[in-house]
Amino acid sequence: MAKQLQEMGKNLEDTMDKAGRSREESTARSALGRLVTGFPPFLRE
């Protein structure tokens, strides 16, 4: 059981790693975009 969980964890890590590399940039961009678009309304209030 522990070995299965270990393997699942490793596979998940690998998947996250691959997804992370390709998405890191776009995620950073969208987060930045959300901040930029999110701030003006707050500043106006």
PDB file of N, H, CA, C and O in Angstrom:
ATOM      1  N   MET A   1       0.841  -1.206   0.000  1.00  0.00           N
ATOM      2  CA  MET A   1       0.000   0.000   0.000  1.00  0.00           C
ATOM      3  C   MET A   1       0.876   1.257   0.000  1.00  0.00           C
ATOM      4  O   MET A   1       0.670   2.174  -0.795  1.00  0.00           O
ATOM      5  N   ALA A   2       1.853   1.280   0.904  1.00  0.00           N
ATOM      6  H   ALA A   2       2.020   0.535   1.551  1.00  0.00           H
ATOM      7  CA  ALA A   2       2.739   2.442   0.985  1.00  0.00           C
ATOM      8  C   ALA A   2       3.500   2.629  -0.321  1.00  0.00           C
ATOM      9  O   ALA A   2       3.728   3.750  -0.776  1.00  0.00           O
ATOM     10  N   LYS A   3       3.890   1.496  -0.917  1.00  0.00           N
ATOM     11  H   LYS A   3       3.705   0.585  -0.548  1.00  0.00           H
ATOM     12  CA  LYS A   3       4.644   1.567  -2.179  1.00  0.00           C
ATOM     13  C   LYS A   3       3.764   2.158  -3.277  1.00  0.00           C
ATOM     14  O   LYS A   3       4.226   2.958  -4.091  1.00  0.00           O
ATOM     15  N   GLN A   4       2.492   1.758  -3.293  1.00  0.00           N
ATOM     16  H   GLN A   4       2.117   1.108  -2.632  1.00  0.00           H
ATOM     17  CA  GLN A   4       1.556   2.291  -4.288  1.00  0.00           C
ATOM     18  C   GLN A   4       1.407   3.799  -4.123  1.00  0.00           C
ATOM     19  O   GLN A   4       1.450   4.556  -5.093  1.00  0.00           O
ATOM     20  N   LEU A   5       1.231   4.214  -2.877  1.00  0.00           N
ATOM     21  H   LEU A   5       1.196   3.600  -2.089  1.00  0.00           H
ATOM     22  CA  LEU A   5       1.075   5.641  -2.597  1.00  0.00           C
ATOM     23  C   LEU A   5       2.322   6.404  -3.015  1.00  0.00           C
ATOM     24  O   LEU A   5       2.244   7.503  -3.565  1.00  0.00           O
ATOM     25  N   GLN A   6       3.479   5.796  -2.741  1.00  0.00           N
ATOM     26  H   GLN A   6       3.541   4.904  -2.294  1.00  0.00           H
ATOM     27  CA  GLN A   6       4.745   6.423  -3.101  1.00  0.00           C
ATOM     28  C   GLN A   6       4.816   6.627  -4.610  1.00  0.00           C
ATOM     29  O   GLN A   6       5.207   7.693  -5.084  1.00  0.00           O
ATOM     30  N   GLU A   7       4.434   5.592  -5.361  1.00  0.00           N
ATOM     31  H   GLU A   7       4.116   4.726  -4.976  1.00  0.00           H
ATOM     32  CA  GLU A   7       4.472   5.676  -6.821  1.00  0.00           C
ATOM     33  C   GLU A   7       3.477   6.712  -7.330  1.00  0.00           C
ATOM     34  O   GLU A   7       3.786   7.490  -8.233  1.00  0.00           O
ATOM     35  N   MET A   8       2.282   6.717  -6.744  1.00  0.00           N
ATOM     36  H   MET A   8       2.032   6.085  -6.011  1.00  0.00           H
ATOM     37  CA  MET A   8       1.270   7.698  -7.142  1.00  0.00           C
ATOM     38  C   MET A   8       1.793   9.110  -6.893  1.00  0.00           C
ATOM     39  O   MET A   8       1.631   9.998  -7.729  1.00  0.00           O
ATOM     40  N   GLY A   9       2.416   9.305  -5.745  1.00  0.00           N
ATOM     41  H   GLY A   9       2.548   8.584  -5.066  1.00  0.00           H
ATOM     42  CA  GLY A   9       2.984  10.600  -5.397  1.00  0.00           C
ATOM     43  C   GLY A   9       4.048  11.016  -6.387  1.00  0.00           C
ATOM     44  O   GLY A   9       4.119  12.178  -6.787  1.00  0.00           O
ATOM     45  N   LYS A  10       4.880  10.060  -6.783  1.00  0.00           N
ATOM     46  H   LYS A  10       4.823   9.116  -6.459  1.00  0.00           H
ATOM     47  CA  LYS A  10       5.954  10.357  -7.734  1.00  0.00           C
ATOM     48  C   LYS A  10       5.362  10.738  -9.080  1.00  0.00           C
ATOM     49  O   LYS A  10       5.800  11.706  -9.702  1.00  0.00           O
ATOM     50  N   ASN A  11       4.369   9.983  -9.533  1.00  0.00           N
ATOM     51  H   ASN A  11       4.013   9.197  -9.028  1.00  0.00           H
ATOM     52  CA  ASN A  11       3.716  10.283 -10.809  1.00  0.00           C
ATOM     53  C   ASN A  11       3.070  11.656 -10.763  1.00  0.00           C
ATOM     54  O   ASN A  11       3.155  12.427 -11.719  1.00  0.00           O
ATOM     55  N   LEU A  12       2.423  11.954  -9.640  1.00  0.00           N
ATOM     56  H   LEU A  12       2.354  11.327  -8.864  1.00  0.00           H
ATOM     57  CA  LEU A  12       1.772  13.249  -9.475  1.00  0.00           C
ATOM     58  C   LEU A  12       2.809  14.366  -9.530  1.00  0.00           C
ATOM     59  O   LEU A  12       2.598  15.396 -10.170  1.00  0.00           O
ATOM     60  N   GLU A  13       3.934  14.143  -8.846  1.00  0.00           N
ATOM     61  H   GLU A  13       4.105  13.306  -8.326  1.00  0.00           H
ATOM     62  CA  GLU A  13       5.008  15.137  -8.853  1.00  0.00           C
ATOM     63  C   GLU A  13       5.507  15.384 -10.259  1.00  0.00           C
ATOM     64  O   GLU A  13       5.700  16.530 -10.664  1.00  0.00           O
ATOM     65  N   ASP A  14       5.720  14.296 -11.015  1.00  0.00           N
ATOM     66  H   ASP A  14       5.563  13.365 -10.686  1.00  0.00           H
ATOM     67  CA  ASP A  14       6.190  14.415 -12.398  1.00  0.00           C
ATOM     68  C   ASP A  14       5.195  15.211 -13.227  1.00  0.00           C
ATOM     69  O   ASP A  14       5.573  16.097 -13.993  1.00  0.00           O
ATOM     70  N   THR A  15       3.920  14.885 -13.064  1.00  0.00           N
ATOM     71  H   THR A  15       3.613  14.166 -12.442  1.00  0.00           H
ATOM     72  CA  THR A  15       2.875  15.572 -13.825  1.00  0.00           C
ATOM     73  C   THR A  15       2.838  17.050 -13.458  1.00  0.00           C
ATOM     74  O   THR A  15       2.766  17.913 -14.333  1.00  0.00           O
ATOM     75  N   MET A  16       2.886  17.334 -12.168  1.00  0.00           N
ATOM     76  H   MET A  16       2.944  16.632 -11.457  1.00  0.00           H
ATOM     77  CA  MET A  16       2.853  18.712 -11.705  1.00  0.00           C
ATOM     78  C   MET A  16       4.068  19.473 -12.231  1.00  0.00           C
ATOM     79  O   MET A  16       3.977  20.644 -12.599  1.00  0.00           O
ATOM     80  N   ASP A  17       5.213  18.773 -12.259  1.00  0.00           N
ATOM     81  H   ASP A  17       5.287  17.822 -11.960  1.00  0.00           H
ATOM     82  CA  ASP A  17       6.449  19.374 -12.739  1.00  0.00           C
ATOM     83  C   ASP A  17       6.306  19.811 -14.188  1.00  0.00           C
ATOM     84  O   ASP A  17       6.631  20.944 -14.545  1.00  0.00           O
ATOM     85  N   LYS A  18       5.816  18.898 -15.015  1.00  0.00           N
ATOM     86  H   LYS A  18       5.552  17.978 -14.725  1.00  0.00           H
ATOM     87  CA  LYS A  18       5.643  19.200 -16.441  1.00  0.00           C
ATOM     88  C   LYS A  18       4.613  20.303 -16.636  1.00  0.00           C
ATOM     89  O   LYS A  18       4.838  21.242 -17.399  1.00  0.00           O
ATOM     90  N   ALA A  19       3.499  20.189 -15.954  1.00  0.00           N
ATOM     91  H   ALA A  19       3.316  19.426 -15.334  1.00  0.00           H
ATOM     92  CA  ALA A  19       2.446  21.193 -16.069  1.00  0.00           C
ATOM     93  C   ALA A  19       2.948  22.527 -15.528  1.00  0.00           C
ATOM     94  O   ALA A  19       2.661  23.586 -16.087  1.00  0.00           O
ATOM     95  N   GLY A  20       3.695  22.461 -14.441  1.00  0.00           N
ATOM     96  H   GLY A  20       3.927  21.601 -13.987  1.00  0.00           H
ATOM     97  CA  GLY A  20       4.221  23.664 -13.812  1.00  0.00           C
ATOM     98  C   GLY A  20       5.135  24.439 -14.729  1.00  0.00           C
ATOM     99  O   GLY A  20       5.062  25.666 -14.799  1.00  0.00           O
ATOM    100  N   ARG A  21       6.004  23.718 -15.439  1.00  0.00           N
ATOM    101  H   ARG A  21       6.063  22.721 -15.382  1.00  0.00           H
ATOM    102  CA  ARG A  21       6.952  24.395 -16.324  1.00  0.00           C
ATOM    103  C   ARG A  21       6.233  25.147 -17.425  1.00  0.00           C
ATOM    104  O   ARG A  21       6.590  26.280 -17.748  1.00  0.00           O
ATOM    105  N   SER A  22       5.219  24.517 -18.002  1.00  0.00           N
ATOM    106  H   SER A  22       4.929  23.597 -17.739  1.00  0.00           H
ATOM    107  CA  SER A  22       4.526  25.146 -19.129  1.00  0.00           C
ATOM    108  C   SER A  22       3.538  26.207 -18.654  1.00  0.00           C
ATOM    109  O   SER A  22       3.265  27.171 -19.370  1.00  0.00           O
ATOM    110  N   ARG A  23       3.006  26.030 -17.457  1.00  0.00           N
ATOM    111  H   ARG A  23       3.228  25.247 -16.876  1.00  0.00           H
ATOM    112  CA  ARG A  23       1.967  26.947 -16.972  1.00  0.00           C
ATOM    113  C   ARG A  23       2.495  28.075 -16.113  1.00  0.00           C
ATOM    114  O   ARG A  23       1.826  29.092 -15.931  1.00  0.00           O
ATOM    115  N   GLU A  24       3.697  27.897 -15.582  1.00  0.00           N
ATOM    116  H   GLU A  24       4.240  27.070 -15.730  1.00  0.00           H
ATOM    117  CA  GLU A  24       4.235  28.871 -14.637  1.00  0.00           C
ATOM    118  C   GLU A  24       4.149  30.286 -15.198  1.00  0.00           C
ATOM    119  O   GLU A  24       3.690  31.210 -14.528  1.00  0.00           O
ATOM    120  N   GLU A  25       4.603  30.434 -16.444  1.00  0.00           N
ATOM    121  H   GLU A  25       4.977  29.683 -16.988  1.00  0.00           H
ATOM    122  CA  GLU A  25       4.627  31.760 -17.050  1.00  0.00           C
ATOM    123  C   GLU A  25       3.221  32.324 -17.213  1.00  0.00           C
ATOM    124  O   GLU A  25       2.954  33.458 -16.817  1.00  0.00           O
ATOM    125  N   SER A  26       2.320  31.532 -17.797  1.00  0.00           N
ATOM    126  H   SER A  26       2.537  30.610 -18.119  1.00  0.00           H
ATOM    127  CA  SER A  26       0.960  32.017 -18.046  1.00  0.00           C
ATOM    128  C   SER A  26       0.228  32.281 -16.736  1.00  0.00           C
ATOM    129  O   SER A  26      -0.578  33.207 -16.645  1.00  0.00           O
ATOM    130  N   THR A  27       0.511  31.464 -15.716  1.00  0.00           N
ATOM    131  H   THR A  27       1.166  30.712 -15.790  1.00  0.00           H
ATOM    132  CA  THR A  27      -0.120  31.669 -14.417  1.00  0.00           C
ATOM    133  C   THR A  27       0.351  32.988 -13.817  1.00  0.00           C
ATOM    134  O   THR A  27      -0.443  33.766 -13.288  1.00  0.00           O
ATOM    135  N   ALA A  28       1.651  33.222 -13.908  1.00  0.00           N
ATOM    136  H   ALA A  28       2.296  32.590 -14.337  1.00  0.00           H
ATOM    137  CA  ALA A  28       2.210  34.472 -13.387  1.00  0.00           C
ATOM    138  C   ALA A  28       1.595  35.653 -14.120  1.00  0.00           C
ATOM    139  O   ALA A  28       1.252  36.668 -13.513  1.00  0.00           O
ATOM    140  N   ARG A  29       1.460  35.509 -15.434  1.00  0.00           N
ATOM    141  H   ARG A  29       1.739  34.685 -15.927  1.00  0.00           H
ATOM    142  CA  ARG A  29       0.895  36.593 -16.244  1.00  0.00           C
ATOM    143  C   ARG A  29      -0.556  36.858 -15.872  1.00  0.00           C
ATOM    144  O   ARG A  29      -0.960  38.010 -15.716  1.00  0.00           O
ATOM    145  N   SER A  30      -1.339  35.794 -15.731  1.00  0.00           N
ATOM    146  H   SER A  30      -1.011  34.858 -15.859  1.00  0.00           H
ATOM    147  CA  SER A  30      -2.756  35.981 -15.430  1.00  0.00           C
ATOM    148  C   SER A  30      -2.945  36.512 -14.009  1.00  0.00           C
ATOM    149  O   SER A  30      -3.843  37.313 -13.751  1.00  0.00           O
ATOM    150  N   ALA A  31      -2.092  36.058 -13.095  1.00  0.00           N
ATOM    151  H   ALA A  31      -1.363  35.407 -13.305  1.00  0.00           H
ATOM    152  CA  ALA A  31      -2.171  36.559 -11.724  1.00  0.00           C
ATOM    153  C   ALA A  31      -1.842  38.043 -11.703  1.00  0.00           C
ATOM    154  O   ALA A  31      -2.501  38.833 -11.026  1.00  0.00           O
ATOM    155  N   LEU A  32      -0.807  38.406 -12.459  1.00  0.00           N
ATOM    156  H   LEU A  32      -0.272  37.765 -13.009  1.00  0.00           H
ATOM    157  CA  LEU A  32      -0.422  39.810 -12.562  1.00  0.00           C
ATOM    158  C   LEU A  32      -1.555  40.604 -13.198  1.00  0.00           C
ATOM    159  O   LEU A  32      -1.885  41.702 -12.750  1.00  0.00           O
ATOM    160  N   GLY A  33      -2.146  40.040 -14.247  1.00  0.00           N
ATOM    161  H   GLY A  33      -1.878  39.148 -14.611  1.00  0.00           H
ATOM    162  CA  GLY A  33      -3.259  40.693 -14.924  1.00  0.00           C
ATOM    163  C   GLY A  33      -4.436  40.901 -13.993  1.00  0.00           C
ATOM    164  O   GLY A  33      -5.084  41.947 -14.015  1.00  0.00           O
ATOM    165  N   ARG A  34      -4.709  39.880 -13.163  1.00  0.00           N
ATOM    166  H   ARG A  34      -4.183  39.030 -13.145  1.00  0.00           H
ATOM    167  CA  ARG A  34      -5.816  39.980 -12.217  1.00  0.00           C
ATOM    168  C   ARG A  34      -5.545  41.071 -11.197  1.00  0.00           C
ATOM    169  O   ARG A  34      -6.444  41.827 -10.828  1.00  0.00           O
ATOM    170  N   LEU A  35      -4.297  41.146 -10.743  1.00  0.00           N
ATOM    171  H   LEU A  35      -3.567  40.532 -11.042  1.00  0.00           H
ATOM    172  CA  LEU A  35      -3.938  42.186  -9.780  1.00  0.00           C
ATOM    173  C   LEU A  35      -4.111  43.560 -10.400  1.00  0.00           C
ATOM    174  O   LEU A  35      -4.702  44.461  -9.803  1.00  0.00           O
ATOM    175  N   VAL A  36      -3.587  43.704 -11.607  1.00  0.00           N
ATOM    176  H   VAL A  36      -3.107  42.973 -12.092  1.00  0.00           H
ATOM    177  CA  VAL A  36      -3.652  44.995 -12.297  1.00  0.00           C
ATOM    178  C   VAL A  36      -5.099  45.402 -12.545  1.00  0.00           C
ATOM    179  O   VAL A  36      -5.468  46.554 -12.316  1.00  0.00           O
ATOM    180  N   THR A  37      -5.922  44.462 -13.013  1.00  0.00           N
ATOM    181  H   THR A  37      -5.623  43.526 -13.199  1.00  0.00           H
ATOM    182  CA  THR A  37      -7.326  44.794 -13.280  1.00  0.00           C
ATOM    183  C   THR A  37      -8.109  44.903 -11.978  1.00  0.00           C
ATOM    184  O   THR A  37      -9.123  45.599 -11.918  1.00  0.00           O
ATOM    185  N   GLY A  38      -7.645  44.221 -10.939  1.00  0.00           N
ATOM    186  H   GLY A  38      -6.821  43.656 -10.988  1.00  0.00           H
ATOM    187  CA  GLY A  38      -8.356  44.222  -9.665  1.00  0.00           C
ATOM    188  C   GLY A  38      -8.104  45.464  -8.843  1.00  0.00           C
ATOM    189  O   GLY A  38      -8.945  45.853  -8.033  1.00  0.00           O
ATOM    190  N   PHE A  39      -6.955  46.096  -9.039  1.00  0.00           N
ATOM    191  H   PHE A  39      -6.271  45.780  -9.697  1.00  0.00           H
ATOM    192  CA  PHE A  39      -6.604  47.227  -8.187  1.00  0.00           C
ATOM    193  C   PHE A  39      -7.369  48.516  -8.465  1.00  0.00           C
ATOM    194  O   PHE A  39      -7.842  49.142  -7.516  1.00  0.00           O
ATOM    195  N   PRO A  40      -7.515  48.944  -9.721  1.00  0.00           N
ATOM    196  CA  PRO A  40      -8.204  50.222  -9.959  1.00  0.00           C
ATOM    197  C   PRO A  40      -9.548  50.377  -9.244  1.00  0.00           C
ATOM    198  O   PRO A  40      -9.777  51.424  -8.639  1.00  0.00           O
ATOM    199  N   PRO A  41     -10.445  49.391  -9.281  1.00  0.00           N
ATOM    200  CA  PRO A  41     -11.720  49.559  -8.565  1.00  0.00           C
ATOM    201  C   PRO A  41     -11.522  49.824  -7.079  1.00  0.00           C
ATOM    202  O   PRO A  41     -12.211  50.658  -6.491  1.00  0.00           O
ATOM    203  N   PHE A  42     -10.567  49.104  -6.470  1.00  0.00           N
ATOM    204  H   PHE A  42     -10.007  48.426  -6.947  1.00  0.00           H
ATOM    205  CA  PHE A  42     -10.309  49.290  -5.049  1.00  0.00           C
ATOM    206  C   PHE A  42      -9.783  50.693  -4.784  1.00  0.00           C
ATOM    207  O   PHE A  42     -10.149  51.334  -3.799  1.00  0.00           O
ATOM    208  N   LEU A  43      -8.925  51.153  -5.673  1.00  0.00           N
ATOM    209  H   LEU A  43      -8.628  50.632  -6.473  1.00  0.00           H
ATOM    210  CA  LEU A  43      -8.331  52.479  -5.495  1.00  0.00           C
ATOM    211  C   LEU A  43      -9.375  53.572  -5.669  1.00  0.00           C
ATOM    212  O   LEU A  43      -9.286  54.623  -5.036  1.00  0.00           O
ATOM    213  N   ARG A  44     -10.359  53.330  -6.523  1.00  0.00           N
ATOM    214  H   ARG A  44     -10.431  52.476  -7.037  1.00  0.00           H
ATOM    215  CA  ARG A  44     -11.391  54.340  -6.781  1.00  0.00           C
ATOM    216  C   ARG A  44     -12.363  54.471  -5.615  1.00  0.00           C
ATOM    217  O   ARG A  44     -12.881  55.557  -5.355  1.00  0.00           O
ATOM    218  N   GLU A  45     -12.609  53.368  -4.913  1.00  0.00           N
ATOM    219  H   GLU A  45     -12.188  52.486  -5.124  1.00  0.00           H
ATOM    220  CA  GLU A  45     -13.593  53.385  -3.826  1.00  0.00           C
ATOM    221  C   GLU A  45     -13.171  54.280  -2.675  1.00  0.00           C
ATOM    222  O   GLU A  45     -13.894  54.398  -1.686  1.00  0.00           O
TER     223      GLU A  45
END
